[in-house]
């Protein structure tokens, strides 16, 4: 009896979201309960609510670095897994070069966003403020652009594969995330630059927690691969289908040429030829 592999690809985004949420809650509760809402040196004088980065620059920095790295590495592995599963026919395959290009662009932007989060956790706001802010922009911008390309890809897949409603659901979830996070990120940036520190900190926490739901949305995308473990259950890849048609056409043409070369003609063609009636 064959041993079934217990690993499922949907576990990647699930684990990523769990680590991210656990890290955020630990940092927030630590600041509220353990430190009694202490005022960190990196906070402005009139601020009473700590940014995630303020807490991450304290003695919880190792947790911030480890949690951020694990989150984005496992999330980006989910991006690579999704691309590979579509290529293998485990998920609805891409049907054009444009869809594949969108998938690749999404992965590249996600890698850039991952690098941004890891680097901003290393170069903390207390000692490297300018670099920290730059990497924060890279993190937010990278994953927002990645979501845009993913959403675009799913929109095209959904149009061509209307019978798979999960593609449409994933498209709307990701579109909602893009619009929501974009609006919240703009509010966060505006309030931060205008020195409304407490309001900006609140919106930063909201943006971070909503990111959890975006990560969880990839469970929906990868879950169908559970039903395509066997080769007989997988999707036909368009390029392979086209190749089979071309090979069949070439074989038929070669057989026809061979028959003509040997002086063999099909009987029905002789009957259907109107000129045959004169001989």
NUVEX-587885 format. One record per residue (C-alpha): residue number from 1; x, y, z. Coordinates in Angstrom, 2 decimals, padded with zeros to 5 digits. Example, Ala and Ser with C-alpha at 12.3 -4.5 7.8 and 13.67 -1.06 7.14 Angstrom:
% residues 2
{pos->1; px->012.30; py->-004.50; pz->007.80} .
{pos->2; px->013.67; py->-001.06; pz->007.14} .
***
This chain:
% residues 279
{pos->1; px->000.00; py->000.00; pz->000.00} .
{pos->2; px->001.48; py->003.33; pz->-001.06} .
{pos->3; px->002.16; py->005.93; pz->001.63} .
{pos->4; px->000.32; py->009.13; pz->000.87} .
{pos->5; px->002.31; py->012.34; pz->001.10} .
{pos->6; px->000.76; py->014.38; pz->003.96} .
{pos->7; px->002.10; py->017.68; pz->002.62} .
{pos->8; px->-000.33; py->019.98; pz->000.84} .
{pos->9; px->000.68; py->023.21; pz->-000.86} .
{pos->10; px->-002.10; py->025.21; pz->000.80} .
{pos->11; px->-000.20; py->024.74; pz->004.08} .
{pos->12; px->002.40; py->027.27; pz->002.87} .
{pos->13; px->000.13; py->030.35; pz->002.98} .
{pos->14; px->-001.66; py->028.99; pz->006.05} .
{pos->15; px->001.62; py->028.71; pz->007.96} .
{pos->16; px->002.77; py->032.09; pz->006.65} .
{pos->17; px->-000.41; py->033.81; pz->007.86} .
{pos->18; px->-000.25; py->032.04; pz->011.22} .
{pos->19; px->003.34; py->033.18; pz->011.84} .
{pos->20; px->002.56; py->036.76; pz->010.75} .
{pos->21; px->-000.55; py->037.01; pz->012.93} .
{pos->22; px->001.19; py->035.43; pz->015.93} .
{pos->23; px->004.10; py->037.84; pz->015.60} .
{pos->24; px->001.85; py->040.91; pz->015.40} .
{pos->25; px->-000.28; py->039.84; pz->018.37} .
{pos->26; px->002.79; py->039.00; pz->020.45} .
{pos->27; px->004.37; py->042.38; pz->019.76} .
{pos->28; px->001.16; py->044.31; pz->020.40} .
{pos->29; px->000.26; py->042.47; pz->023.61} .
{pos->30; px->003.85; py->042.67; pz->024.85} .
{pos->31; px->003.80; py->046.45; pz->024.44} .
{pos->32; px->000.38; py->046.83; pz->026.10} .
{pos->33; px->000.61; py->044.28; pz->028.93} .
{pos->34; px->004.30; py->043.78; pz->029.68} .
{pos->35; px->005.66; py->047.29; pz->029.09} .
{pos->36; px->002.43; py->049.10; pz->030.03} .
{pos->37; px->002.51; py->051.08; pz->026.77} .
{pos->38; px->006.01; py->052.37; pz->027.24} .
{pos->39; px->007.21; py->055.34; pz->025.18} .
{pos->40; px->010.12; py->054.10; pz->023.02} .
{pos->41; px->013.01; py->056.45; pz->022.14} .
{pos->42; px->012.16; py->056.10; pz->018.43} .
{pos->43; px->008.64; py->057.48; pz->019.01} .
{pos->44; px->007.89; py->061.17; pz->018.54} .
{pos->45; px->007.33; py->063.25; pz->021.67} .
{pos->46; px->003.57; py->063.60; pz->021.17} .
{pos->47; px->003.01; py->059.92; pz->020.26} .
{pos->48; px->001.34; py->057.54; pz->022.68} .
{pos->49; px->000.76; py->054.59; pz->020.31} .
{pos->50; px->003.80; py->052.62; pz->019.18} .
{pos->51; px->004.41; py->051.71; pz->015.56} .
{pos->52; px->005.19; py->048.09; pz->014.76} .
{pos->53; px->008.69; py->049.28; pz->013.91} .
{pos->54; px->009.09; py->050.93; pz->017.33} .
{pos->55; px->008.38; py->047.66; pz->019.11} .
{pos->56; px->010.49; py->045.78; pz->016.56} .
{pos->57; px->013.46; py->048.00; pz->017.36} .
{pos->58; px->013.30; py->047.07; pz->021.06} .
{pos->59; px->014.28; py->043.82; pz->022.74} .
{pos->60; px->011.73; py->042.06; pz->020.51} .
{pos->61; px->013.89; py->042.69; pz->017.44} .
{pos->62; px->014.90; py->038.99; pz->017.11} .
{pos->63; px->011.21; py->038.06; pz->017.04} .
{pos->64; px->010.51; py->040.76; pz->014.46} .
{pos->65; px->013.32; py->039.58; pz->012.19} .
{pos->66; px->012.50; py->035.87; pz->012.51} .
{pos->67; px->008.74; py->036.34; pz->012.16} .
{pos->68; px->009.08; py->038.63; pz->009.14} .
{pos->69; px->011.56; py->036.32; pz->007.39} .
{pos->70; px->009.50; py->033.17; pz->007.94} .
{pos->71; px->006.32; py->034.93; pz->006.81} .
{pos->72; px->007.60; py->036.22; pz->003.49} .
{pos->73; px->009.74; py->033.18; pz->002.65} .
{pos->74; px->006.81; py->030.78; pz->003.05} .
{pos->75; px->004.48; py->033.20; pz->001.26} .
{pos->76; px->006.83; py->033.52; pz->-001.70} .
{pos->77; px->007.20; py->029.74; pz->-001.77} .
{pos->78; px->003.42; py->029.66; pz->-002.20} .
{pos->79; px->003.81; py->031.96; pz->-005.22} .
{pos->80; px->006.40; py->029.62; pz->-006.76} .
{pos->81; px->004.24; py->026.59; pz->-005.93} .
{pos->82; px->001.22; py->028.14; pz->-007.64} .
{pos->83; px->003.23; py->028.76; pz->-010.82} .
{pos->84; px->004.68; py->025.24; pz->-010.78} .
{pos->85; px->001.29; py->023.62; pz->-010.15} .
{pos->86; px->-000.24; py->025.47; pz->-013.11} .
{pos->87; px->002.66; py->024.38; pz->-015.29} .
{pos->88; px->002.18; py->020.74; pz->-014.22} .
{pos->89; px->-001.57; py->020.78; pz->-014.76} .
{pos->90; px->-002.34; py->020.45; pz->-011.05} .
{pos->91; px->-004.19; py->023.78; pz->-011.25} .
{pos->92; px->-006.02; py->025.43; pz->-014.15} .
{pos->93; px->-003.12; py->026.07; pz->-016.56} .
{pos->94; px->-002.21; py->029.36; pz->-018.17} .
{pos->95; px->-003.36; py->029.50; pz->-021.78} .
{pos->96; px->-001.20; py->032.31; pz->-023.10} .
{pos->97; px->002.23; py->033.82; pz->-022.79} .
{pos->98; px->000.67; py->036.95; pz->-021.35} .
{pos->99; px->-000.77; py->035.04; pz->-018.39} .
{pos->100; px->002.59; py->033.43; pz->-017.72} .
{pos->101; px->004.30; py->036.82; pz->-017.90} .
{pos->102; px->001.85; py->038.22; pz->-015.33} .
{pos->103; px->002.60; py->035.28; pz->-013.03} .
{pos->104; px->006.35; py->035.86; pz->-013.33} .
{pos->105; px->005.97; py->039.60; pz->-012.67} .
{pos->106; px->003.87; py->038.81; pz->-009.61} .
{pos->107; px->006.60; py->036.53; pz->-008.27} .
{pos->108; px->009.35; py->039.09; pz->-008.91} .
{pos->109; px->007.40; py->041.82; pz->-007.11} .
{pos->110; px->006.70; py->039.45; pz->-004.22} .
{pos->111; px->010.42; py->038.69; pz->-003.92} .
{pos->112; px->011.14; py->042.44; pz->-003.85} .
{pos->113; px->008.47; py->042.92; pz->-001.18} .
{pos->114; px->009.93; py->040.07; pz->000.86} .
{pos->115; px->013.38; py->041.61; pz->000.69} .
{pos->116; px->011.89; py->044.90; pz->001.83} .
{pos->117; px->010.27; py->043.39; pz->004.94} .
{pos->118; px->013.35; py->041.41; pz->005.96} .
{pos->119; px->015.65; py->044.40; pz->005.50} .
{pos->120; px->013.36; py->046.83; pz->007.35} .
{pos->121; px->013.30; py->044.44; pz->010.30} .
{pos->122; px->017.10; py->044.30; pz->010.31} .
{pos->123; px->017.69; py->048.02; pz->009.77} .
{pos->124; px->015.42; py->049.20; pz->012.57} .
{pos->125; px->013.82; py->052.61; pz->012.86} .
{pos->126; px->015.83; py->053.51; pz->015.96} .
{pos->127; px->019.24; py->053.32; pz->014.27} .
{pos->128; px->018.61; py->053.44; pz->010.49} .
{pos->129; px->015.45; py->055.52; pz->010.04} .
{pos->130; px->015.95; py->056.56; pz->006.40} .
{pos->131; px->016.89; py->053.05; pz->005.26} .
{pos->132; px->014.05; py->051.61; pz->007.33} .
{pos->133; px->011.50; py->053.91; pz->005.69} .
{pos->134; px->012.85; py->053.04; pz->002.23} .
{pos->135; px->012.56; py->049.32; pz->002.86} .
{pos->136; px->009.04; py->049.84; pz->004.24} .
{pos->137; px->008.07; py->051.45; pz->000.93} .
{pos->138; px->009.66; py->048.52; pz->-000.93} .
{pos->139; px->007.70; py->046.03; pz->001.18} .
{pos->140; px->004.32; py->047.71; pz->000.71} .
{pos->141; px->004.88; py->048.60; pz->-002.95} .
{pos->142; px->006.28; py->045.18; pz->-003.84} .
{pos->143; px->003.35; py->043.21; pz->-002.48} .
{pos->144; px->000.76; py->045.66; pz->-003.79} .
{pos->145; px->002.20; py->045.37; pz->-007.32} .
{pos->146; px->002.40; py->041.60; pz->-006.90} .
{pos->147; px->-001.29; py->041.58; pz->-005.98} .
{pos->148; px->-002.10; py->043.69; pz->-009.04} .
{pos->149; px->-000.35; py->041.25; pz->-011.41} .
{pos->150; px->-001.91; py->038.24; pz->-009.66} .
{pos->151; px->-005.34; py->039.84; pz->-009.87} .
{pos->152; px->-004.82; py->040.57; pz->-013.57} .
{pos->153; px->-003.74; py->036.99; pz->-014.23} .
{pos->154; px->-006.75; py->035.57; pz->-012.39} .
{pos->155; px->-009.10; py->037.90; pz->-014.24} .
{pos->156; px->-007.86; py->036.50; pz->-017.57} .
{pos->157; px->-007.96; py->032.92; pz->-016.29} .
{pos->158; px->-011.49; py->033.41; pz->-015.00} .
{pos->159; px->-012.77; py->034.69; pz->-018.34} .
{pos->160; px->-011.38; py->031.67; pz->-020.21} .
{pos->161; px->-012.41; py->029.14; pz->-017.54} .
{pos->162; px->-015.81; py->030.30; pz->-016.34} .
{pos->163; px->-016.67; py->026.83; pz->-015.07} .
{pos->164; px->-014.03; py->027.22; pz->-012.34} .
{pos->165; px->-015.73; py->029.73; pz->-010.06} .
{pos->166; px->-012.85; py->029.65; pz->-007.61} .
{pos->167; px->-010.82; py->031.78; pz->-010.03} .
{pos->168; px->-013.48; py->034.49; pz->-010.00} .
{pos->169; px->-013.72; py->034.35; pz->-006.20} .
{pos->170; px->-009.96; py->034.69; pz->-005.83} .
{pos->171; px->-009.95; py->037.61; pz->-008.27} .
{pos->172; px->-012.53; py->039.55; pz->-006.26} .
{pos->173; px->-010.80; py->038.81; pz->-002.95} .
{pos->174; px->-007.48; py->040.08; pz->-004.26} .
{pos->175; px->-009.06; py->043.10; pz->-005.92} .
{pos->176; px->-010.71; py->043.99; pz->-002.61} .
{pos->177; px->-007.35; py->043.64; pz->-000.87} .
{pos->178; px->-005.64; py->045.90; pz->-003.41} .
{pos->179; px->-008.20; py->048.69; pz->-003.11} .
{pos->180; px->-008.46; py->048.45; pz->000.68} .
{pos->181; px->-004.73; py->048.33; pz->001.35} .
{pos->182; px->-004.03; py->051.09; pz->-001.16} .
{pos->183; px->-006.50; py->053.44; pz->000.52} .
{pos->184; px->-005.23; py->052.58; pz->004.00} .
{pos->185; px->-001.59; py->052.90; pz->002.93} .
{pos->186; px->-002.27; py->056.37; pz->001.51} .
{pos->187; px->-003.94; py->057.42; pz->004.78} .
{pos->188; px->-001.02; py->055.97; pz->006.74} .
{pos->189; px->001.53; py->057.83; pz->004.61} .
{pos->190; px->-000.38; py->061.14; pz->004.78} .
{pos->191; px->-000.87; py->061.03; pz->008.54} .
{pos->192; px->002.73; py->059.99; pz->009.06} .
{pos->193; px->004.14; py->062.85; pz->006.98} .
{pos->194; px->001.83; py->065.37; pz->008.67} .
{pos->195; px->003.06; py->064.14; pz->012.08} .
{pos->196; px->-000.28; py->062.71; pz->013.24} .
{pos->197; px->001.68; py->059.88; pz->014.80} .
{pos->198; px->-001.08; py->058.15; pz->016.74} .
{pos->199; px->-003.44; py->058.03; pz->013.76} .
{pos->200; px->-000.63; py->056.80; pz->011.51} .
{pos->201; px->000.29; py->054.08; pz->014.00} .
{pos->202; px->-003.30; py->052.85; pz->014.16} .
{pos->203; px->-003.51; py->052.61; pz->010.37} .
{pos->204; px->-000.14; py->050.83; pz->010.21} .
{pos->205; px->-001.46; py->048.13; pz->012.53} .
{pos->206; px->-004.66; py->047.85; pz->010.48} .
{pos->207; px->-002.70; py->047.49; pz->007.23} .
{pos->208; px->-000.53; py->044.80; pz->008.82} .
{pos->209; px->-003.47; py->042.78; pz->010.13} .
{pos->210; px->-005.33; py->042.97; pz->006.80} .
{pos->211; px->-002.22; py->041.60; pz->005.09} .
{pos->212; px->-002.96; py->038.37; pz->007.00} .
{pos->213; px->-006.19; py->037.89; pz->005.03} .
{pos->214; px->-004.38; py->038.46; pz->001.73} .
{pos->215; px->-001.93; py->035.69; pz->002.62} .
{pos->216; px->-004.83; py->033.40; pz->003.57} .
{pos->217; px->-006.47; py->034.00; pz->000.17} .
{pos->218; px->-003.81; py->031.82; pz->-001.44} .
{pos->219; px->-005.24; py->028.82; pz->000.38} .
{pos->220; px->-008.21; py->029.14; pz->-001.99} .
{pos->221; px->-005.84; py->029.15; pz->-004.97} .
{pos->222; px->-003.78; py->026.13; pz->-003.92} .
{pos->223; px->-006.51; py->023.97; pz->-002.40} .
{pos->224; px->-007.74; py->022.54; pz->-005.77} .
{pos->225; px->-004.35; py->020.82; pz->-006.16} .
{pos->226; px->-005.56; py->018.35; pz->-003.51} .
{pos->227; px->-007.83; py->016.81; pz->-006.16} .
{pos->228; px->-005.23; py->016.51; pz->-008.93} .
{pos->229; px->-002.57; py->014.34; pz->-007.31} .
{pos->230; px->-003.12; py->011.58; pz->-009.88} .
{pos->231; px->-002.09; py->012.24; pz->-013.47} .
{pos->232; px->-005.48; py->011.14; pz->-014.73} .
{pos->233; px->-007.13; py->013.94; pz->-012.73} .
{pos->234; px->-004.91; py->016.75; pz->-013.98} .
{pos->235; px->-005.78; py->019.51; pz->-016.43} .
{pos->236; px->-004.68; py->019.25; pz->-020.06} .
{pos->237; px->-002.06; py->021.84; pz->-020.84} .
{pos->238; px->-003.00; py->023.89; pz->-023.96} .
{pos->239; px->000.43; py->023.61; pz->-025.53} .
{pos->240; px->000.41; py->019.83; pz->-025.20} .
{pos->241; px->-003.08; py->019.65; pz->-026.74} .
{pos->242; px->-002.02; py->021.79; pz->-029.67} .
{pos->243; px->001.07; py->019.66; pz->-030.11} .
{pos->244; px->-001.00; py->016.46; pz->-030.26} .
{pos->245; px->-003.28; py->017.96; pz->-032.93} .
{pos->246; px->-000.31; py->019.05; pz->-035.02} .
{pos->247; px->001.30; py->015.61; pz->-034.70} .
{pos->248; px->-001.93; py->013.88; pz->-035.74} .
{pos->249; px->-002.30; py->016.20; pz->-038.74} .
{pos->250; px->001.30; py->015.57; pz->-039.78} .
{pos->251; px->000.83; py->011.80; pz->-039.49} .
{pos->252; px->-002.33; py->011.93; pz->-041.60} .
{pos->253; px->-000.58; py->014.01; pz->-044.27} .
{pos->254; px->002.35; py->011.61; pz->-044.33} .
{pos->255; px->000.03; py->008.61; pz->-044.68} .
{pos->256; px->-001.83; py->010.31; pz->-047.54} .
{pos->257; px->001.45; py->011.05; pz->-049.32} .
{pos->258; px->002.54; py->007.45; pz->-048.88} .
{pos->259; px->-000.69; py->006.12; pz->-050.39} .
{pos->260; px->-000.40; py->008.42; pz->-053.38} .
{pos->261; px->003.21; py->007.40; pz->-053.91} .
{pos->262; px->002.25; py->003.73; pz->-053.96} .
{pos->263; px->-000.62; py->004.34; pz->-056.38} .
{pos->264; px->-003.25; py->003.63; pz->-053.76} .
{pos->265; px->-006.37; py->005.81; pz->-053.79} .
{pos->266; px->-009.37; py->005.67; pz->-051.52} .
{pos->267; px->-012.50; py->004.24; pz->-053.25} .
{pos->268; px->-014.83; py->006.96; pz->-052.00} .
{pos->269; px->-012.70; py->009.66; pz->-053.57} .
{pos->270; px->-012.98; py->007.95; pz->-056.99} .
{pos->271; px->-016.74; py->007.81; pz->-056.67} .
{pos->272; px->-017.04; py->011.40; pz->-055.50} .
{pos->273; px->-014.91; py->012.73; pz->-058.36} .
{pos->274; px->-017.39; py->013.85; pz->-061.09} .
{pos->275; px->-014.78; py->013.30; pz->-063.80} .
{pos->276; px->-014.82; py->009.58; pz->-063.07} .
{pos->277; px->-018.24; py->009.29; pz->-064.76} .
{pos->278; px->-016.68; py->010.00; pz->-068.19} .
{pos->279; px->-014.32; py->007.03; pz->-068.12} .
***
